[in-house]
Amino acid sequence: MTIERFELKALPLITAVVLAGLVGCGEPPVGDPCLPEKVPPDGFNKAESYIESSSVQCETRVCMVYKLRGNPNPDTCIPVTEGSCTDPEMANICKQKQCADRELVKDHVYCTCRCKAEAGFAECECPDGFSCEELLEGGGPGVKGSYCVRSHTVSD
């Protein structure tokens, strides 16, 4: 009789452990917000994409800046008002630490994962609303490949 009570008491604990294991096997949190730790001196270039492969902000460990101009970090950027870039004293600021458009940051700076890689490297499936896009043709095999990108920004 004591054994039966033990089994019944252990059942909720076993169920919780199994459910936690199943939840842990879900999709990676692609699309979570992040901010890159390093920003180029001239800010990011809208024609390029940047991968930070050791981001502690992302469970996927990959923070991406996808085709965004300027600096996405509001703590380290300098707001530049319309027309101020024509002032010679502001020209250097306009070139360097100009803030990226705040509305665009959420759609162009986020956690992602590599959805296509060389053999032997982990890959993920892109969740709904994301497409697998080739971003890095060069670089080491640990970062080279395709990443999950917000579908509506691919044609931007």
C-alpha positions in Angstrom: 0.0 0.0 0.0 2.9 2.4 0.7 4.3 1.7 -2.8 1.0 2.7 -4.4 1.0 6.0 -2.6 4.5 6.7 -3.7 3.7 6.0 -7.4 0.6 8.3 -7.3 2.6 11.1 -5.6 5.4 10.7 -8.2 3.0 10.8 -11.2 2.6 14.6 -11.2 6.4 15.1 -10.9 7.0 12.6 -13.8 4.4 14.3 -15.9 5.9 17.8 -15.3 9.4 16.5 -16.3 8.1 15.0 -19.5 6.1 18.1 -20.4 9.1 20.3 -19.7 11.2 18.1 -22.0 8.6 18.4 -24.8 8.4 22.2 -24.5 12.2 22.4 -24.6 12.2 20.7 -28.0 10.0 23.4 -29.6 11.0 25.9 -32.3 13.8 28.3 -31.4 12.7 31.8 -30.4 13.4 33.4 -33.8 12.2 37.0 -34.0 12.9 37.8 -30.3 14.4 41.4 -30.0 18.1 41.8 -29.5 20.7 44.6 -30.0 24.2 43.9 -31.4 27.0 44.5 -29.0 29.2 46.0 -31.7 28.1 48.6 -34.2 30.4 49.7 -37.0 31.8 53.3 -36.6 29.6 54.4 -39.5 26.6 52.5 -38.4 25.0 49.6 -40.3 24.7 49.7 -44.1 21.2 49.1 -45.5 22.7 47.1 -48.4 24.1 44.5 -46.0 23.2 42.0 -43.3 25.2 41.4 -40.1 25.4 38.3 -38.0 26.5 38.4 -34.3 27.0 34.7 -33.6 27.7 34.8 -29.9 24.8 36.9 -28.7 23.9 36.2 -25.1 20.6 38.0 -25.6 19.3 35.2 -27.9 18.6 31.6 -27.0 19.7 30.9 -30.6 23.0 32.8 -29.9 22.5 34.6 -33.2 21.5 38.3 -33.3 21.0 39.7 -36.9 20.8 43.2 -38.3 19.1 42.7 -41.7 19.4 45.6 -44.2 19.1 48.5 -41.7 20.8 51.9 -42.0 22.3 53.5 -38.9 22.7 52.4 -35.3 19.8 50.4 -33.7 20.9 51.0 -30.1 19.1 54.0 -28.6 21.7 54.2 -25.8 24.6 54.7 -28.2 23.1 56.5 -31.2 22.7 60.2 -31.8 19.3 61.4 -33.2 19.8 63.6 -36.3 16.9 65.8 -37.3 15.8 66.3 -40.9 18.0 69.0 -42.5 20.7 68.9 -39.8 23.0 66.8 -42.1 23.5 69.8 -44.3 25.2 71.7 -41.4 29.0 71.1 -41.8 29.3 70.6 -38.0 26.8 67.8 -38.1 28.2 66.0 -41.2 30.5 63.8 -39.1 27.6 62.8 -36.7 25.4 62.1 -39.7 28.0 59.8 -41.1 28.8 58.0 -37.8 26.3 57.3 -35.0 23.0 58.3 -36.6 20.1 56.5 -35.0 18.3 53.9 -37.1 14.6 54.5 -37.7 13.0 53.1 -34.5 10.0 51.7 -36.4 12.3 49.7 -38.6 14.5 48.3 -35.9 11.9 45.7 -34.6 11.5 44.3 -38.1 15.2 44.3 -39.0 17.1 43.5 -35.8 16.2 40.3 -34.0 17.3 36.8 -32.9 17.5 34.3 -35.7 19.0 30.9 -36.5 20.8 29.3 -39.4 18.4 27.3 -41.5 20.9 26.1 -44.1 24.5 25.3 -43.4 27.4 23.1 -44.6 27.2 19.4 -43.6 27.8 18.8 -40.0 26.4 22.0 -38.7 23.1 22.5 -36.9 20.2 23.9 -38.8 16.7 25.1 -37.7 13.4 25.4 -39.4 12.1 28.9 -39.9 8.8 29.6 -38.2 5.8 31.1 -39.9 6.4 34.6 -41.1 10.1 33.9 -41.8 11.9 32.6 -44.9 15.3 30.9 -45.2 17.6 33.4 -47.0 21.2 33.0 -48.0 23.1 35.8 -46.2 26.7 34.7 -45.8 28.5 33.2 -48.8 31.9 33.8 -47.2 33.3 33.4 -43.7 34.0 30.3 -41.7 31.8 27.2 -41.8 30.5 28.0 -38.4 28.6 31.1 -39.6 28.4 30.7 -43.4 24.9 29.9 -44.8 21.3 30.9 -44.8 19.3 32.4 -41.9 15.6 32.9 -41.0 14.6 36.4 -42.2 11.2 38.2 -41.7 9.5 37.4 -45.0 8.0 40.9 -45.4 11.4 42.5 -45.3 13.1 40.4 -47.9 12.1 42.6 -50.8 12.9 45.9 -48.9 
